[in-house]
Amino acid sequence: MFTIFFQKTKFNSLLYECDLHKFKMIGDTMYLKVTRNNELQKLLHEVIKNDHLHDLVTLQCTNKKEKHKLDENINNKKSIYFK
């Protein structure tokens, strides 16, 4: 039978010094992606707000149940974003 004792390690700030640079780089790339797509996001929100999202849906949805379900999903998302 083995007995394992878990010891709490002491915090060593020198081990984490290089991680701050990595986190800053990751944060900068995430911020860049958000700001880069910001104009497209604004355009999509404007399209949704003005009820033109149905115009972007192709006519491949010939099944009425699928089309109705798609309309419900669009209306639900619209009510979430624009209350």
PDB file as gemmi writes it, atoms N, CA and C in Angstrom:
CRYST1    1.000    1.000    1.000  90.00  90.00  90.00 P 1                      
ATOM      1  N   MET A   1       0.846  -1.167   0.000  1.00  0.00           N  
ATOM      2  CA  MET A   1       0.000   0.000   0.000  1.00  0.00           C  
ATOM      3  C   MET A   1       0.899   1.240   0.000  1.00  0.00           C  
ATOM      4  N   PHE A   2       0.527   2.187  -0.841  1.00  0.00           N  
ATOM      5  CA  PHE A   2       1.308   3.413  -0.952  1.00  0.00           C  
ATOM      6  C   PHE A   2       0.576   4.538  -0.247  1.00  0.00           C  
ATOM      7  N   THR A   3       1.301   5.330   0.449  1.00  0.00           N  
ATOM      8  CA  THR A   3       0.745   6.512   1.087  1.00  0.00           C  
ATOM      9  C   THR A   3       1.366   7.727   0.425  1.00  0.00           C  
ATOM     10  N   ILE A   4       0.521   8.581  -0.117  1.00  0.00           N  
ATOM     11  CA  ILE A   4       1.005   9.766  -0.817  1.00  0.00           C  
ATOM     12  C   ILE A   4       0.638  10.984   0.011  1.00  0.00           C  
ATOM     13  N   PHE A   5       1.626  11.787   0.286  1.00  0.00           N  
ATOM     14  CA  PHE A   5       1.397  13.026   1.015  1.00  0.00           C  
ATOM     15  C   PHE A   5       1.539  14.181   0.036  1.00  0.00           C  
ATOM     16  N   PHE A   6       0.537  15.023   0.002  1.00  0.00           N  
ATOM     17  CA  PHE A   6       0.585  16.196  -0.859  1.00  0.00           C  
ATOM     18  C   PHE A   6       1.106  17.372  -0.046  1.00  0.00           C  
ATOM     19  N   GLN A   7       2.184  17.943  -0.528  1.00  0.00           N  
ATOM     20  CA  GLN A   7       2.735  19.108   0.137  1.00  0.00           C  
ATOM     21  C   GLN A   7       2.410  20.336  -0.696  1.00  0.00           C  
ATOM     22  N   LYS A   8       2.027  21.370  -0.021  1.00  0.00           N  
ATOM     23  CA  LYS A   8       1.721  22.613  -0.706  1.00  0.00           C  
ATOM     24  C   LYS A   8       3.035  23.288  -1.091  1.00  0.00           C  
ATOM     25  N   THR A   9       3.168  23.601  -2.378  1.00  0.00           N  
ATOM     26  CA  THR A   9       4.401  24.238  -2.828  1.00  0.00           C  
ATOM     27  C   THR A   9       4.358  25.717  -2.511  1.00  0.00           C  
ATOM     28  N   LYS A  10       5.512  26.268  -2.264  1.00  0.00           N  
ATOM     29  CA  LYS A  10       5.607  27.697  -1.972  1.00  0.00           C  
ATOM     30  C   LYS A  10       5.585  28.476  -3.280  1.00  0.00           C  
ATOM     31  N   PHE A  11       5.018  29.643  -3.243  1.00  0.00           N  
ATOM     32  CA  PHE A  11       4.931  30.505  -4.415  1.00  0.00           C  
ATOM     33  C   PHE A  11       6.307  31.067  -4.733  1.00  0.00           C  
ATOM     34  N   ASN A  12       6.718  30.915  -5.962  1.00  0.00           N  
ATOM     35  CA  ASN A  12       7.993  31.453  -6.412  1.00  0.00           C  
ATOM     36  C   ASN A  12       7.696  32.383  -7.575  1.00  0.00           C  
ATOM     37  N   SER A  13       7.864  33.669  -7.371  1.00  0.00           N  
ATOM     38  CA  SER A  13       7.495  34.648  -8.396  1.00  0.00           C  
ATOM     39  C   SER A  13       8.412  34.586  -9.607  1.00  0.00           C  
ATOM     40  N   LEU A  14       9.623  34.099  -9.450  1.00  0.00           N  
ATOM     41  CA  LEU A  14      10.538  34.029 -10.587  1.00  0.00           C  
ATOM     42  C   LEU A  14      10.086  32.999 -11.618  1.00  0.00           C  
ATOM     43  N   LEU A  15       9.375  31.990 -11.196  1.00  0.00           N  
ATOM     44  CA  LEU A  15       8.894  30.988 -12.137  1.00  0.00           C  
ATOM     45  C   LEU A  15       7.812  31.544 -13.055  1.00  0.00           C  
ATOM     46  N   TYR A  16       7.104  32.550 -12.612  1.00  0.00           N  
ATOM     47  CA  TYR A  16       5.967  33.075 -13.366  1.00  0.00           C  
ATOM     48  C   TYR A  16       6.284  34.371 -14.090  1.00  0.00           C  
ATOM     49  N   GLU A  17       7.506  34.844 -13.999  1.00  0.00           N  
ATOM     50  CA  GLU A  17       7.853  36.119 -14.614  1.00  0.00           C  
ATOM     51  C   GLU A  17       7.731  36.055 -16.136  1.00  0.00           C  
ATOM     52  N   CYS A  18       8.156  34.959 -16.744  1.00  0.00           N  
ATOM     53  CA  CYS A  18       8.097  34.857 -18.203  1.00  0.00           C  
ATOM     54  C   CYS A  18       6.666  34.644 -18.689  1.00  0.00           C  
ATOM     55  N   ASP A  19       5.790  34.133 -17.852  1.00  0.00           N  
ATOM     56  CA  ASP A  19       4.407  33.902 -18.254  1.00  0.00           C  
ATOM     57  C   ASP A  19       3.653  35.204 -18.488  1.00  0.00           C  
ATOM     58  N   LEU A  20       4.017  36.266 -17.803  1.00  0.00           N  
ATOM     59  CA  LEU A  20       3.330  37.544 -17.984  1.00  0.00           C  
ATOM     60  C   LEU A  20       3.471  38.036 -19.417  1.00  0.00           C  
ATOM     61  N   HIS A  21       4.640  37.862 -20.000  1.00  0.00           N  
ATOM     62  CA  HIS A  21       4.849  38.279 -21.387  1.00  0.00           C  
ATOM     63  C   HIS A  21       3.973  37.450 -22.332  1.00  0.00           C  
ATOM     64  N   LYS A  22       3.862  36.156 -22.066  1.00  0.00           N  
ATOM     65  CA  LYS A  22       3.016  35.295 -22.897  1.00  0.00           C  
ATOM     66  C   LYS A  22       1.551  35.705 -22.789  1.00  0.00           C  
ATOM     67  N   PHE A  23       1.101  35.993 -21.571  1.00  0.00           N  
ATOM     68  CA  PHE A  23      -0.287  36.410 -21.390  1.00  0.00           C  
ATOM     69  C   PHE A  23      -0.554  37.739 -22.079  1.00  0.00           C  
ATOM     70  N   LYS A  24       0.405  38.656 -22.033  1.00  0.00           N  
ATOM     71  CA  LYS A  24       0.233  39.943 -22.698  1.00  0.00           C  
ATOM     72  C   LYS A  24       0.141  39.744 -24.205  1.00  0.00           C  
ATOM     73  N   MET A  25       0.974  38.863 -24.758  1.00  0.00           N  
ATOM     74  CA  MET A  25       0.920  38.598 -26.200  1.00  0.00           C  
ATOM     75  C   MET A  25      -0.414  37.972 -26.590  1.00  0.00           C  
ATOM     76  N   ILE A  26      -0.900  37.039 -25.788  1.00  0.00           N  
ATOM     77  CA  ILE A  26      -2.190  36.405 -26.075  1.00  0.00           C  
ATOM     78  C   ILE A  26      -3.309  37.435 -25.989  1.00  0.00           C  
ATOM     79  N   GLY A  27      -3.277  38.270 -24.963  1.00  0.00           N  
ATOM     80  CA  GLY A  27      -4.294  39.312 -24.810  1.00  0.00           C  
ATOM     81  C   GLY A  27      -4.277  40.296 -25.958  1.00  0.00           C  
ATOM     82  N   ASP A  28      -3.074  40.670 -26.422  1.00  0.00           N  
ATOM     83  CA  ASP A  28      -2.974  41.605 -27.541  1.00  0.00           C  
ATOM     84  C   ASP A  28      -3.534  41.007 -28.825  1.00  0.00           C  
ATOM     85  N   THR A  29      -3.259  39.726 -29.070  1.00  0.00           N  
ATOM     86  CA  THR A  29      -3.786  39.112 -30.292  1.00  0.00           C  
ATOM     87  C   THR A  29      -5.297  38.961 -30.218  1.00  0.00           C  
ATOM     88  N   MET A  30      -5.833  38.677 -29.045  1.00  0.00           N  
ATOM     89  CA  MET A  30      -7.288  38.576 -28.910  1.00  0.00           C  
ATOM     90  C   MET A  30      -7.932  39.934 -29.127  1.00  0.00           C  
ATOM     91  N   TYR A  31      -7.341  40.992 -28.568  1.00  0.00           N  
ATOM     92  CA  TYR A  31      -7.888  42.333 -28.742  1.00  0.00           C  
ATOM     93  C   TYR A  31      -7.826  42.735 -30.210  1.00  0.00           C  
ATOM     94  N   LEU A  32      -6.748  42.358 -30.888  1.00  0.00           N  
ATOM     95  CA  LEU A  32      -6.612  42.679 -32.303  1.00  0.00           C  
ATOM     96  C   LEU A  32      -7.702  42.001 -33.119  1.00  0.00           C  
ATOM     97  N   LYS A  33      -8.005  40.743 -32.812  1.00  0.00           N  
ATOM     98  CA  LYS A  33      -9.052  40.030 -33.541  1.00  0.00           C  
ATOM     99  C   LYS A  33     -10.413  40.669 -33.303  1.00  0.00           C  
ATOM    100  N   VAL A  34     -10.676  41.109 -32.078  1.00  0.00           N  
ATOM    101  CA  VAL A  34     -11.964  41.721 -31.768  1.00  0.00           C  
ATOM    102  C   VAL A  34     -12.102  43.049 -32.483  1.00  0.00           C  
ATOM    103  N   THR A  35     -11.060  43.868 -32.469  1.00  0.00           N  
ATOM    104  CA  THR A  35     -11.161  45.172 -33.111  1.00  0.00           C  
ATOM    105  C   THR A  35     -11.146  45.044 -34.624  1.00  0.00           C  
ATOM    106  N   ARG A  36     -10.487  44.024 -35.154  1.00  0.00           N  
ATOM    107  CA  ARG A  36     -10.430  43.871 -36.597  1.00  0.00           C  
ATOM    108  C   ARG A  36     -11.805  43.522 -37.156  1.00  0.00           C  
ATOM    109  N   ASN A  37     -12.571  42.729 -36.449  1.00  0.00           N  
ATOM    110  CA  ASN A  37     -13.885  42.305 -36.925  1.00  0.00           C  
ATOM    111  C   ASN A  37     -14.999  43.217 -36.424  1.00  0.00           C  
ATOM    112  N   ASN A  38     -14.660  44.286 -35.775  1.00  0.00           N  
ATOM    113  CA  ASN A  38     -15.655  45.156 -35.176  1.00  0.00           C  
ATOM    114  C   ASN A  38     -16.569  45.786 -36.229  1.00  0.00           C  
ATOM    115  N   GLU A  39     -16.027  46.189 -37.363  1.00  0.00           N  
ATOM    116  CA  GLU A  39     -16.847  46.817 -38.404  1.00  0.00           C  
ATOM    117  C   GLU A  39     -17.840  45.814 -38.994  1.00  0.00           C  
ATOM    118  N   LEU A  40     -17.390  44.587 -39.215  1.00  0.00           N  
ATOM    119  CA  LEU A  40     -18.307  43.566 -39.721  1.00  0.00           C  
ATOM    120  C   LEU A  40     -19.380  43.239 -38.699  1.00  0.00           C  
ATOM    121  N   GLN A  41     -18.998  43.247 -37.438  1.00  0.00           N  
ATOM    122  CA  GLN A  41     -19.965  42.974 -36.380  1.00  0.00           C  
ATOM    123  C   GLN A  41     -21.012  44.083 -36.322  1.00  0.00           C  
ATOM    124  N   LYS A  42     -20.584  45.326 -36.455  1.00  0.00           N  
ATOM    125  CA  LYS A  42     -21.533  46.445 -36.463  1.00  0.00           C  
ATOM    126  C   LYS A  42     -22.484  46.340 -37.649  1.00  0.00           C  
ATOM    127  N   LEU A  43     -21.943  45.950 -38.799  1.00  0.00           N  
ATOM    128  CA  LEU A  43     -22.776  45.802 -39.991  1.00  0.00           C  
ATOM    129  C   LEU A  43     -23.811  44.700 -39.804  1.00  0.00           C  
ATOM    130  N   LEU A  44     -23.389  43.566 -39.245  1.00  0.00           N  
ATOM    131  CA  LEU A  44     -24.325  42.469 -39.020  1.00  0.00           C  
ATOM    132  C   LEU A  44     -25.407  42.871 -38.026  1.00  0.00           C  
ATOM    133  N   HIS A  45     -25.042  43.584 -36.969  1.00  0.00           N  
ATOM    134  CA  HIS A  45     -26.045  44.038 -36.005  1.00  0.00           C  
ATOM    135  C   HIS A  45     -27.023  45.017 -36.652  1.00  0.00           C  
ATOM    136  N   GLU A  46     -26.531  45.851 -37.542  1.00  0.00           N  
ATOM    137  CA  GLU A  46     -27.408  46.785 -38.250  1.00  0.00           C  
ATOM    138  C   GLU A  46     -28.368  46.030 -39.166  1.00  0.00           C  
ATOM    139  N   VAL A  47     -27.871  44.997 -39.830  1.00  0.00           N  
ATOM    140  CA  VAL A  47     -28.717  44.177 -40.705  1.00  0.00           C  
ATOM    141  C   VAL A  47     -29.798  43.489 -39.888  1.00  0.00           C  
ATOM    142  N   ILE A  48     -29.421  42.936 -38.730  1.00  0.00           N  
ATOM    143  CA  ILE A  48     -30.396  42.266 -37.870  1.00  0.00           C  
ATOM    144  C   ILE A  48     -31.414  43.264 -37.345  1.00  0.00           C  
ATOM    145  N   LYS A  49     -30.950  44.421 -36.931  1.00  0.00           N  
ATOM    146  CA  LYS A  49     -31.840  45.432 -36.355  1.00  0.00           C  
ATOM    147  C   LYS A  49     -32.876  45.920 -37.369  1.00  0.00           C  
ATOM    148  N   ASN A  50     -32.483  46.002 -38.634  1.00  0.00           N  
ATOM    149  CA  ASN A  50     -33.387  46.504 -39.670  1.00  0.00           C  
ATOM    150  C   ASN A  50     -34.166  45.398 -40.375  1.00  0.00           C  
ATOM    151  N   ASP A  51     -34.170  44.185 -39.802  1.00  0.00           N  
ATOM    152  CA  ASP A  51     -34.932  43.053 -40.351  1.00  0.00           C  
ATOM    153  C   ASP A  51     -34.553  42.691 -41.782  1.00  0.00           C  
ATOM    154  N   HIS A  52     -33.280  42.791 -42.122  1.00  0.00           N  
ATOM    155  CA  HIS A  52     -32.837  42.391 -43.455  1.00  0.00           C  
ATOM    156  C   HIS A  52     -32.050  41.090 -43.439  1.00  0.00           C  
ATOM    157  N   LEU A  53     -32.016  40.405 -42.310  1.00  0.00           N  
ATOM    158  CA  LEU A  53     -31.276  39.151 -42.236  1.00  0.00           C  
ATOM    159  C   LEU A  53     -31.933  38.078 -43.095  1.00  0.00           C  
ATOM    160  N   HIS A  54     -33.235  38.149 -43.271  1.00  0.00           N  
ATOM    161  CA  HIS A  54     -33.943  37.176 -44.114  1.00  0.00           C  
ATOM    162  C   HIS A  54     -33.480  37.279 -45.566  1.00  0.00           C  
ATOM    163  N   ASP A  55     -33.031  38.457 -45.981  1.00  0.00           N  
ATOM    164  CA  ASP A  55     -32.560  38.627 -47.354  1.00  0.00           C  
ATOM    165  C   ASP A  55     -31.238  37.905 -47.598  1.00  0.00           C  
ATOM    166  N   LEU A  56     -30.480  37.671 -46.545  1.00  0.00           N  
ATOM    167  CA  LEU A  56     -29.188  37.005 -46.692  1.00  0.00           C  
ATOM    168  C   LEU A  56     -29.304  35.490 -46.744  1.00  0.00           C  
ATOM    169  N   VAL A  57     -30.461  34.962 -46.375  1.00  0.00           N  
ATOM    170  CA  VAL A  57     -30.664  33.517 -46.369  1.00  0.00           C  
ATOM    171  C   VAL A  57     -30.933  33.063 -47.795  1.00  0.00           C  
ATOM    172  N   THR A  58     -30.231  32.025 -48.218  1.00  0.00           N  
ATOM    173  CA  THR A  58     -30.411  31.537 -49.588  1.00  0.00           C  
ATOM    174  C   THR A  58     -31.734  30.791 -49.717  1.00  0.00           C  
ATOM    175  N   LEU A  59     -32.133  30.547 -50.914  1.00  0.00           N  
ATOM    176  CA  LEU A  59     -33.396  29.867 -51.179  1.00  0.00           C  
ATOM    177  C   LEU A  59     -33.256  28.350 -51.138  1.00  0.00           C  
ATOM    178  N   GLN A  60     -32.181  27.832 -50.609  1.00  0.00           N  
ATOM    179  CA  GLN A  60     -31.994  26.397 -50.534  1.00  0.00           C  
ATOM    180  C   GLN A  60     -32.887  25.770 -49.474  1.00  0.00           C  
ATOM    181  N   CYS A  61     -33.405  26.544 -48.575  1.00  0.00           N  
ATOM    182  CA  CYS A  61     -34.302  26.030 -47.532  1.00  0.00           C  
ATOM    183  C   CYS A  61     -35.703  25.930 -48.114  1.00  0.00           C  
ATOM    184  N   THR A  62     -35.987  24.871 -48.820  1.00  0.00           N  
ATOM    185  CA  THR A  62     -37.307  24.715 -49.422  1.00  0.00           C  
ATOM    186  C   THR A  62     -38.288  24.077 -48.460  1.00  0.00           C  
ATOM    187  N   ASN A  63     -37.775  23.405 -47.455  1.00  0.00           N  
ATOM    188  CA  ASN A  63     -38.637  22.776 -46.469  1.00  0.00           C  
ATOM    189  C   ASN A  63     -39.236  23.873 -45.579  1.00  0.00           C  
ATOM    190  N   LYS A  64     -40.558  23.915 -45.473  1.00  0.00           N  
ATOM    191  CA  LYS A  64     -41.212  24.976 -44.708  1.00  0.00           C  
ATOM    192  C   LYS A  64     -40.894  24.891 -43.225  1.00  0.00           C  
ATOM    193  N   LYS A  65     -40.729  23.665 -42.711  1.00  0.00           N  
ATOM    194  CA  LYS A  65     -40.394  23.522 -41.293  1.00  0.00           C  
ATOM    195  C   LYS A  65     -39.008  24.085 -41.006  1.00  0.00           C  
ATOM    196  N   GLU A  66     -38.057  23.846 -41.913  1.00  0.00           N  
ATOM    197  CA  GLU A  66     -36.712  24.388 -41.734  1.00  0.00           C  
ATOM    198  C   GLU A  66     -36.736  25.909 -41.790  1.00  0.00           C  
ATOM    199  N   LYS A  67     -37.490  26.451 -42.733  1.00  0.00           N  
ATOM    200  CA  LYS A  67     -37.566  27.900 -42.874  1.00  0.00           C  
ATOM    201  C   LYS A  67     -38.210  28.519 -41.638  1.00  0.00           C  
ATOM    202  N   HIS A  68     -39.259  27.894 -41.135  1.00  0.00           N  
ATOM    203  CA  HIS A  68     -39.928  28.405 -39.944  1.00  0.00           C  
ATOM    204  C   HIS A  68     -38.993  28.348 -38.736  1.00  0.00           C  
ATOM    205  N   LYS A  69     -38.243  27.262 -38.614  1.00  0.00           N  
ATOM    206  CA  LYS A  69     -37.296  27.125 -37.507  1.00  0.00           C  
ATOM    207  C   LYS A  69     -36.197  28.180 -37.612  1.00  0.00           C  
ATOM    208  N   LEU A  70     -35.721  28.439 -38.829  1.00  0.00           N  
ATOM    209  CA  LEU A  70     -34.708  29.465 -39.046  1.00  0.00           C  
ATOM    210  C   LEU A  70     -35.247  30.843 -38.675  1.00  0.00           C  
ATOM    211  N   ASP A  71     -36.479  31.128 -39.062  1.00  0.00           N  
ATOM    212  CA  ASP A  71     -37.098  32.406 -38.706  1.00  0.00           C  
ATOM    213  C   ASP A  71     -37.213  32.563 -37.195  1.00  0.00           C  
ATOM    214  N   GLU A  72     -37.576  31.491 -36.504  1.00  0.00           N  
ATOM    215  CA  GLU A  72     -37.677  31.551 -35.044  1.00  0.00           C  
ATOM    216  C   GLU A  72     -36.321  31.807 -34.410  1.00  0.00           C  
ATOM    217  N   ASN A  73     -35.284  31.144 -34.922  1.00  0.00           N  
ATOM    218  CA  ASN A  73     -33.942  31.352 -34.383  1.00  0.00           C  
ATOM    219  C   ASN A  73     -33.476  32.784 -34.585  1.00  0.00           C  
ATOM    220  N   ILE A  74     -33.756  33.334 -35.755  1.00  0.00           N  
ATOM    221  CA  ILE A  74     -33.359  34.713 -36.043  1.00  0.00           C  
ATOM    222  C   ILE A  74     -34.101  35.670 -35.115  1.00  0.00           C  
ATOM    223  N   ASN A  75     -35.396  35.454 -34.936  1.00  0.00           N  
ATOM    224  CA  ASN A  75     -36.174  36.338 -34.067  1.00  0.00           C  
ATOM    225  C   ASN A  75     -35.741  36.217 -32.613  1.00  0.00           C  
ATOM    226  N   ASN A  76     -35.389  35.009 -32.168  1.00  0.00           N  
ATOM    227  CA  ASN A  76     -34.915  34.834 -30.798  1.00  0.00           C  
ATOM    228  C   ASN A  76     -33.600  35.565 -30.578  1.00  0.00           C  
ATOM    229  N   LYS A  77     -32.676  35.462 -31.522  1.00  0.00           N  
ATOM    230  CA  LYS A  77     -31.396  36.153 -31.386  1.00  0.00           C  
ATOM    231  C   LYS A  77     -31.596  37.658 -31.439  1.00  0.00           C  
ATOM    232  N   LYS A  78     -32.530  38.089 -32.254  1.00  0.00           N  
ATOM    233  CA  LYS A  78     -32.790  39.519 -32.353  1.00  0.00           C  
ATOM    234  C   LYS A  78     -33.335  40.040 -31.027  1.00  0.00           C  
ATOM    235  N   SER A  79     -34.209  39.286 -30.397  1.00  0.00           N  
ATOM    236  CA  SER A  79     -34.774  39.738 -29.126  1.00  0.00           C  
ATOM    237  C   SER A  79     -33.727  39.724 -28.023  1.00  0.00           C  
ATOM    238  N   ILE A  80     -32.731  38.859 -28.125  1.00  0.00           N  
ATOM    239  CA  ILE A  80     -31.670  38.829 -27.116  1.00  0.00           C  
ATOM    240  C   ILE A  80     -30.769  40.045 -27.262  1.00  0.00           C  
ATOM    241  N   TYR A  81     -30.379  40.373 -28.502  1.00  0.00           N  
ATOM    242  CA  TYR A  81     -29.421  41.446 -28.722  1.00  0.00           C  
ATOM    243  C   TYR A  81     -30.038  42.836 -28.635  1.00  0.00           C  
ATOM    244  N   PHE A  82     -31.281  42.969 -29.002  1.00  0.00           N  
ATOM    245  CA  PHE A  82     -31.892  44.294 -29.078  1.00  0.00           C  
ATOM    246  C   PHE A  82     -33.118  44.368 -28.186  1.00  0.00           C  
ATOM    247  N   LYS A  83     -32.910  44.403 -26.905  1.00  0.00           N  
ATOM    248  CA  LYS A  83     -34.038  44.534 -25.976  1.00  0.00           C  
ATOM    249  C   LYS A  83     -34.286  45.979 -25.666  1.00  0.00           C  
TER     250      LYS A  83                                                      
END                                                                             
